[in-house]
Amino acid sequence: MTLFFAILSLILGLYFFRNNIVISVSISVLFFLFLIYKIRNKKILIFAGIFLIGLALPLLPMENNPSNHTYSGLVVEAKENYFLFQSKLEKFYVYEKMNSREIGDYLLIVSEPKEISMVTYESQFSFKDYLLDKGIKRELSSNKISEKFHNPVRLKEYREKFLSNFEQETSFLIDAFLFCNKDYDSQVINAAQNLNLIFLLSMSGIYFHFLIMLFEKIFKLFLKDKYAELISIILFMPYLIFTFPKLGIIRVVVLYIFRYVNKHCLKKKFSSLFIISIVALFFLIIDYHFAYQEAFYIGFSLSLLALVLQPAFSNIKKKYKTFIMPLTFYVFLLPINVQNGSWHMFSLLFQTLLIPFNEIFILISLISFYINIPFNFVLTNLTKVFTFVYTNLQMLDISVSVGDFFNFLMPLYYAFFFVSIYLIESKRYMHIKFSLLPLTTLFVVSLIPIRMYILNAIYFINVGQGDAILIKNKNNIVLIDTGGNKSIDLAQKTLIPFFNKKQINHIDLLITTHNDFDHSGAAQSLMNNFKVNAYKASANDFPCSIGDLTFENLNHYKSNDENDNSLVFNLSFMGKKFLLMGDASINVEKFLIDKKLDINCDILKVGHHGSKTSSSEAFIKTSSPYEAIISVGESNLYGHPDKEVLTILNKYGVSVRRTDIEGTISFVQFTI
């Protein structure tokens, strides 16, 4: 138990500055109060010291800066268009399209490192955050690479050769299941993503545990337990190499090894809790960044939960446990599964139906891979079944918008969850309603769109290089511009998921300020896939009112330039004046000043993404904002925002906020 509390102390420290500070302080105080009550000795000081180590570790400098900018090290992870490179204590990201790098290649890279710069969008997977969770903050150029050692075992080539034996859709599915590489051109993979079941299409600790258990049972039919368990572990070692560094699978193997040693060599000297704790410590010593990865915290949490549930459910009949255990795990993972803003009502049912089929496909694929004989007929037909099942399940799927404020309720949710388990274990069945009722209430409340009636808000949505401004006056919703990107559908991938998080189910009025693609490119897709009651794009459509909001276009400047025709609004809302300039240029700004129109504002949405063609000194001086919002894509090709514009804003004491730095920028006001 001491080791377990020590690891919890370390993890709390590691997460302290990554969470909302109020939540971090609250959880830390409650944890140490519990330790004081539970332990009542000097070990508390040890746990406090470990907590401080966790606080300090992320702050330690890890940078490797040789004077000649020559970095030597190993490839530790290799994907199709990039690889991760370990040089001394620092790990780098290296972009190299269609590379043939292999884990274990020893390289020399001559490059000046720079901070990782990638365009991120609201509600989409952030690859930059994914790298940060691995402890990678900088990248190296791939222009000057010398290979000093070529790993003779080319696993990537072997994998690609094996996959080439199958038709494309079957190949996609095998690659996802066995090697954790997902191609979203696959019909099945896209369907799974829409169902929020994409995690099922990847080799995970659960599947791997099933495979080892299956082969253990087979070998135990004609071997002693000791040898059957050992052979089952050894059998999967070669496959482990192909999935390296997939943390979930490595975790299962290491756990099995420790359990085997404890059972057969140490005569069960250590408890299951100690083994799980020592394995967790093993990973954290190798790299404390593992603590930030989903495979670590979910994997170990489920292992610990299984231990907690054993005594709690010991009196329940086996036939009921078959249903109660998965349901309990589902409830435990619920806050994590709804972080995308939607709760899929039949998710548990779909998982129960699909996991056995997935395991069959994985087993056949793995045997085929091991013996290097493509079971083409079987796997191709199974793929057809998968395609039919996953695509048709989409028609049965019902998703409900879940407010993102449920994230703030998560500590309370888990407090009631574990109180419920404790009451079951203590057989205090009469009292369980006092924990289950609030537990259920917390989730049900998150499904009710309360914020629609108690919040006013303006969101400058991060759509990369473009504009999208959502204005919410209680139940009246206006969207000004949609952004636009020719590579992705921003309506379906960014805007609609964001609306789900905010429990918004309709747009009363969609306005596009002008026809530039980065302002109106996602408009048609949004109207095709979401409820939009009205659409206005012409100066003749204004003024117009909706709820307490009045939109009057200030720009009547005549020009053949599309940007100069951009609609301009000065909106009074939430006790502030918001001046929204679209892409209006300096010519329009001069027109507004000369006509003595009301451009005085508190918040300025800077024109044309901070380009020097907008935001003249005279305009900034006259409009006198105290805060400026620049909606812009990170490392965009245009060099926005321009240094000249930033200098002018700084000169007049205007605070600058940017979507490429902050992400979506929010102004929220409670109306009760």
Solvent accessible surface area in square Angstrom, and as a share of the most:
residue,aa,sasa,rsa
1,M,124,0.55
2,T,62,0.36
3,L,38,0.19
4,F,39,0.16
5,F,11,0.05
6,A,16,0.12
7,I,10,0.05
8,L,57,0.29
9,S,0,0.00
10,L,19,0.10
11,I,39,0.20
12,L,35,0.17
13,G,1,0.01
14,L,2,0.01
15,Y,48,0.18
16,F,29,0.12
17,F,126,0.52
18,R,116,0.42
19,N,69,0.36
20,N,69,0.35
21,I,92,0.47
22,V,103,0.59
23,I,33,0.17
24,S,6,0.04
25,V,67,0.39
26,S,51,0.33
27,I,57,0.29
28,S,10,0.06
29,V,78,0.45
30,L,120,0.60
31,F,26,0.11
32,F,33,0.14
33,L,101,0.50
34,F,94,0.39
35,L,0,0.00
36,I,92,0.47
37,Y,147,0.56
38,K,114,0.48
39,I,35,0.18
40,R,176,0.64
41,N,75,0.38
42,K,170,0.72
43,K,81,0.34
44,I,28,0.14
45,L,130,0.65
46,I,106,0.54
47,F,1,0.00
48,A,34,0.27
49,G,30,0.29
50,I,39,0.20
51,F,25,0.10
52,L,106,0.53
53,I,96,0.49
54,G,0,0.00
55,L,31,0.15
56,A,44,0.34
57,L,42,0.21
58,P,44,0.28
59,L,127,0.63
60,L,94,0.47
61,P,113,0.71
62,M,68,0.31
63,E,86,0.38
64,N,19,0.10
65,N,97,0.50
66,P,37,0.23
67,S,116,0.75
68,N,101,0.52
69,H,73,0.32
70,T,41,0.24
71,Y,2,0.01
72,S,43,0.28
73,G,8,0.08
74,L,82,0.41
75,V,1,0.01
76,V,37,0.21
77,E,11,0.05
78,A,19,0.15
79,K,65,0.28
80,E,104,0.47
81,N,53,0.27
82,Y,29,0.11
83,F,0,0.00
84,L,2,0.01
85,F,0,0.00
86,Q,52,0.23
87,S,2,0.01
88,K,166,0.70
89,L,130,0.65
90,E,12,0.06
91,K,41,0.17
92,F,0,0.00
93,Y,16,0.06
94,V,0,0.00
95,Y,113,0.43
96,E,35,0.16
97,K,138,0.59
98,M,135,0.60
99,N,14,0.07
100,S,81,0.53
101,R,38,0.14
102,E,10,0.05
103,I,42,0.21
104,G,21,0.20
105,D,0,0.00
106,Y,80,0.30
107,L,0,0.00
108,L,48,0.24
109,I,0,0.00
110,V,66,0.38
111,S,11,0.07
112,E,125,0.56
113,P,19,0.12
114,K,125,0.53
115,E,118,0.53
116,I,7,0.04
117,S,42,0.27
118,M,35,0.16
119,V,70,0.40
120,T,37,0.22
121,Y,41,0.16
122,E,28,0.12
123,S,34,0.22
124,Q,51,0.22
125,F,151,0.63
126,S,24,0.15
127,F,49,0.21
128,K,55,0.23
129,D,77,0.40
130,Y,71,0.27
131,L,0,0.00
132,L,67,0.33
133,D,34,0.18
134,K,26,0.11
135,G,19,0.18
136,I,0,0.00
137,K,105,0.44
138,R,26,0.09
139,E,22,0.10
140,L,4,0.02
141,S,47,0.30
142,S,33,0.21
143,N,135,0.69
144,K,133,0.56
145,I,37,0.19
146,S,52,0.33
147,E,72,0.32
148,K,120,0.51
149,F,106,0.44
150,H,98,0.44
151,N,28,0.14
152,P,103,0.65
153,V,88,0.50
154,R,36,0.13
155,L,28,0.14
156,K,28,0.12
157,E,104,0.46
158,Y,86,0.33
159,R,40,0.15
160,E,88,0.40
161,K,152,0.64
162,F,4,0.01
163,L,15,0.07
164,S,85,0.55
165,N,62,0.32
166,F,17,0.07
167,E,111,0.50
168,Q,132,0.59
169,E,47,0.21
170,T,2,0.01
171,S,20,0.13
172,F,30,0.12
173,L,1,0.00
174,I,0,0.00
175,D,23,0.12
176,A,0,0.00
177,F,0,0.00
178,L,0,0.00
179,F,9,0.04
180,C,28,0.17
181,N,39,0.20
182,K,63,0.27
183,D,55,0.28
184,Y,98,0.37
185,D,121,0.63
186,S,0,0.00
187,Q,101,0.45
188,V,0,0.00
189,I,0,0.00
190,N,53,0.27
191,A,1,0.01
192,A,0,0.00
193,Q,74,0.33
194,N,88,0.45
195,L,1,0.01
196,N,37,0.19
197,L,0,0.00
198,I,40,0.20
199,F,94,0.39
200,L,7,0.04
201,L,0,0.00
202,S,8,0.05
203,M,0,0.00
204,S,33,0.21
205,G,8,0.08
206,I,106,0.54
207,Y,5,0.02
208,F,0,0.00
209,H,76,0.34
210,F,66,0.28
211,L,0,0.00
212,I,1,0.00
213,M,71,0.32
214,L,50,0.25
215,F,36,0.15
216,E,15,0.07
217,K,131,0.56
218,I,73,0.37
219,F,37,0.15
220,K,74,0.31
221,L,149,0.74
222,F,137,0.57
223,L,63,0.32
224,K,150,0.63
225,D,73,0.38
226,K,88,0.37
227,Y,109,0.41
228,A,0,0.00
229,E,16,0.07
230,L,66,0.33
231,I,67,0.34
232,S,0,0.00
233,I,9,0.05
234,I,98,0.49
235,L,56,0.28
236,F,3,0.01
237,M,64,0.29
238,P,65,0.41
239,Y,1,0.00
240,L,27,0.14
241,I,96,0.49
242,F,44,0.18
243,T,8,0.05
244,F,95,0.39
245,P,46,0.29
246,K,62,0.26
247,L,10,0.05
248,G,6,0.06
249,I,0,0.00
250,I,29,0.14
251,R,22,0.08
252,V,7,0.04
253,V,5,0.03
254,V,18,0.11
255,L,5,0.03
256,Y,20,0.08
257,I,66,0.34
258,F,67,0.28
259,R,88,0.32
260,Y,26,0.10
261,V,60,0.34
262,N,12,0.06
263,K,79,0.33
264,H,33,0.15
265,C,79,0.48
266,L,77,0.38
267,K,162,0.68
268,K,140,0.59
269,K,146,0.62
270,F,72,0.30
271,S,68,0.44
272,S,54,0.35
273,L,36,0.18
274,F,65,0.27
275,I,9,0.05
276,I,2,0.01
277,S,4,0.03
278,I,46,0.24
279,V,0,0.00
280,A,6,0.05
281,L,44,0.22
282,F,82,0.34
283,F,4,0.02
284,L,8,0.04
285,I,128,0.65
286,I,104,0.53
287,D,32,0.16
288,Y,25,0.09
289,H,25,0.11
290,F,39,0.16
291,A,1,0.00
292,Y,15,0.06
293,Q,32,0.14
294,E,96,0.43
295,A,38,0.29
296,F,4,0.02
297,Y,79,0.30
298,I,31,0.16
299,G,7,0.07
300,F,10,0.04
301,S,37,0.24
302,L,29,0.14
303,S,20,0.13
304,L,38,0.19
305,L,2,0.01
306,A,32,0.24
307,L,44,0.22
308,V,57,0.33
309,L,0,0.00
310,Q,114,0.51
311,P,65,0.41
312,A,7,0.06
313,F,7,0.03
314,S,68,0.44
315,N,100,0.51
316,I,47,0.24
317,K,131,0.55
318,K,173,0.73
319,K,130,0.55
320,Y,109,0.41
321,K,61,0.26
322,T,90,0.52
323,F,151,0.63
324,I,56,0.28
325,M,46,0.21
326,P,62,0.39
327,L,88,0.44
328,T,13,0.08
329,F,47,0.20
330,Y,25,0.10
331,V,38,0.22
332,F,18,0.07
333,L,34,0.17
334,L,13,0.06
335,P,0,0.00
336,I,38,0.19
337,N,38,0.19
338,V,7,0.04
339,Q,90,0.40
340,N,68,0.35
341,G,2,0.02
342,S,11,0.07
343,W,48,0.17
344,H,15,0.07
345,M,81,0.36
346,F,71,0.30
347,S,13,0.09
348,L,47,0.23
349,L,98,0.49
350,F,5,0.02
351,Q,26,0.11
352,T,82,0.48
353,L,92,0.46
354,L,4,0.02
355,I,43,0.22
356,P,66,0.41
357,F,109,0.46
358,N,0,0.00
359,E,26,0.12
360,I,88,0.44
361,F,0,0.00
362,I,1,0.00
363,L,39,0.20
364,I,41,0.21
365,S,0,0.00
366,L,7,0.03
367,I,69,0.35
368,S,0,0.00
369,F,8,0.03
370,Y,77,0.29
371,I,88,0.44
372,N,84,0.43
373,I,96,0.49
374,P,48,0.30
375,F,62,0.26
376,N,56,0.29
377,F,163,0.68
378,V,65,0.38
379,L,0,0.00
380,T,18,0.11
381,N,58,0.30
382,L,38,0.19
383,T,5,0.03
384,K,126,0.53
385,V,72,0.42
386,F,7,0.03
387,T,26,0.15
388,F,138,0.58
389,V,48,0.28
390,Y,0,0.00
391,T,28,0.16
392,N,46,0.23
393,L,17,0.08
394,Q,62,0.28
395,M,148,0.66
396,L,110,0.55
397,D,33,0.17
398,I,85,0.43
399,S,61,0.40
400,V,44,0.25
401,S,32,0.21
402,V,1,0.00
403,G,1,0.01
404,D,38,0.19
405,F,54,0.22
406,F,1,0.00
407,N,60,0.31
408,F,123,0.51
409,L,42,0.21
410,M,37,0.16
411,P,46,0.29
412,L,87,0.43
413,Y,3,0.01
414,Y,40,0.15
415,A,52,0.40
416,F,53,0.22
417,F,6,0.03
418,F,86,0.36
419,V,69,0.39
420,S,5,0.03
421,I,8,0.04
422,Y,116,0.44
423,L,16,0.08
424,I,32,0.16
425,E,77,0.34
426,S,44,0.28
427,K,118,0.50
428,R,113,0.41
429,Y,121,0.46
430,M,158,0.71
431,H,93,0.42
432,I,30,0.15
433,K,117,0.50
434,F,134,0.56
435,S,1,0.01
436,L,74,0.37
437,L,124,0.62
438,P,32,0.20
439,L,13,0.06
440,T,75,0.44
441,T,64,0.37
442,L,24,0.12
443,F,19,0.08
444,V,68,0.39
445,V,48,0.28
446,S,0,0.00
447,L,39,0.19
448,I,84,0.43
449,P,50,0.31
450,I,65,0.33
451,R,18,0.07
452,M,6,0.02
453,Y,130,0.49
454,I,38,0.19
455,L,14,0.07
456,N,15,0.08
457,A,0,0.00
458,I,0,0.00
459,Y,4,0.02
460,F,1,0.01
461,I,0,0.00
462,N,7,0.04
463,V,3,0.02
464,G,1,0.01
465,Q,39,0.17
466,G,0,0.00
467,D,1,0.00
468,A,2,0.01
469,I,5,0.03
470,L,0,0.00
471,I,0,0.00
472,K,1,0.00
473,N,5,0.03
474,K,89,0.38
475,N,62,0.32
476,N,42,0.22
477,I,0,0.00
478,V,0,0.00
479,L,0,0.00
480,I,1,0.00
481,D,1,0.01
482,T,0,0.00
483,G,0,0.00
484,G,12,0.11
485,N,43,0.22
486,K,179,0.76
487,S,103,0.66
488,I,57,0.29
489,D,48,0.25
490,L,1,0.01
491,A,0,0.00
492,Q,90,0.40
493,K,89,0.38
494,T,0,0.00
495,L,0,0.00
496,I,27,0.14
497,P,29,0.18
498,F,5,0.02
499,F,0,0.00
500,N,39,0.20
501,K,40,0.17
502,K,26,0.11
503,Q,6,0.03
504,I,3,0.01
505,N,104,0.53
506,H,21,0.09
507,I,0,0.00
508,D,26,0.14
509,L,7,0.03
510,L,0,0.00
511,I,0,0.00
512,T,0,0.00
513,T,6,0.04
514,H,9,0.04
515,N,112,0.57
516,D,42,0.22
517,F,91,0.38
518,D,31,0.16
519,H,0,0.00
520,S,24,0.15
521,G,25,0.24
522,A,5,0.04
523,A,6,0.05
524,Q,112,0.50
525,S,24,0.15
526,L,0,0.00
527,M,60,0.27
528,N,105,0.54
529,N,72,0.37
530,F,30,0.13
531,K,129,0.55
532,V,30,0.17
533,N,84,0.43
534,A,41,0.32
535,Y,94,0.36
536,K,55,0.23
537,A,46,0.36
538,S,47,0.30
539,A,45,0.35
540,N,142,0.73
541,D,54,0.28
542,F,21,0.09
543,P,93,0.59
544,C,23,0.14
545,S,82,0.53
546,I,32,0.16
547,G,53,0.51
548,D,119,0.62
549,L,1,0.00
550,T,76,0.44
551,F,1,0.00
552,E,99,0.45
553,N,5,0.03
554,L,21,0.11
555,N,9,0.05
556,H,107,0.48
557,Y,67,0.25
558,K,178,0.75
559,S,37,0.24
560,N,162,0.83
561,D,69,0.36
562,E,66,0.30
563,N,28,0.15
564,D,7,0.04
565,N,67,0.35
566,S,0,0.00
567,L,3,0.02
568,V,0,0.00
569,F,2,0.01
570,N,30,0.16
571,L,3,0.01
572,S,79,0.51
573,F,16,0.07
574,M,22,0.10
575,G,85,0.82
576,K,65,0.27
577,K,54,0.23
578,F,0,0.00
579,L,0,0.00
580,L,4,0.02
581,M,1,0.00
582,G,2,0.02
583,D,2,0.01
584,A,0,0.00
585,S,16,0.10
586,I,68,0.35
587,N,79,0.40
588,V,0,0.00
589,E,1,0.01
590,K,127,0.54
591,F,37,0.16
592,L,0,0.00
593,I,49,0.25
594,D,84,0.44
595,K,124,0.52
596,K,179,0.76
597,L,60,0.30
598,D,82,0.42
599,I,5,0.02
600,N,76,0.39
601,C,4,0.02
602,D,42,0.22
603,I,1,0.00
604,L,0,0.00
605,K,2,0.01
606,V,0,0.00
607,G,2,0.02
608,H,39,0.17
609,H,2,0.01
610,G,0,0.00
611,S,8,0.05
612,K,122,0.52
613,T,70,0.41
614,S,1,0.01
615,S,2,0.01
616,S,22,0.14
617,E,68,0.30
618,A,59,0.46
619,F,2,0.01
620,I,1,0.00
621,K,133,0.56
622,T,63,0.37
623,S,0,0.00
624,S,60,0.39
625,P,8,0.05
626,Y,108,0.41
627,E,24,0.11
628,A,0,0.00
629,I,0,0.00
630,I,0,0.00
631,S,3,0.02
632,V,0,0.00
633,G,3,0.03
634,E,27,0.12
635,S,83,0.53
636,N,24,0.13
637,L,177,0.88
638,Y,151,0.57
639,G,52,0.50
640,H,27,0.12
641,P,12,0.07
642,D,36,0.19
643,K,170,0.72
644,E,101,0.45
645,V,2,0.01
646,L,48,0.24
647,T,88,0.51
648,I,22,0.11
649,L,0,0.00
650,N,118,0.60
651,K,133,0.56
652,Y,76,0.29
653,G,61,0.59
654,V,9,0.05
655,S,59,0.38
656,V,52,0.30
657,R,62,0.23
658,R,54,0.20
659,T,1,0.01
660,D,27,0.14
661,I,124,0.63
662,E,85,0.38
663,G,18,0.18
664,T,31,0.18
665,I,1,0.00
666,S,50,0.32
667,F,23,0.09
668,V,74,0.43
669,Q,73,0.32
670,F,135,0.56
671,T,44,0.26
672,I,163,0.83
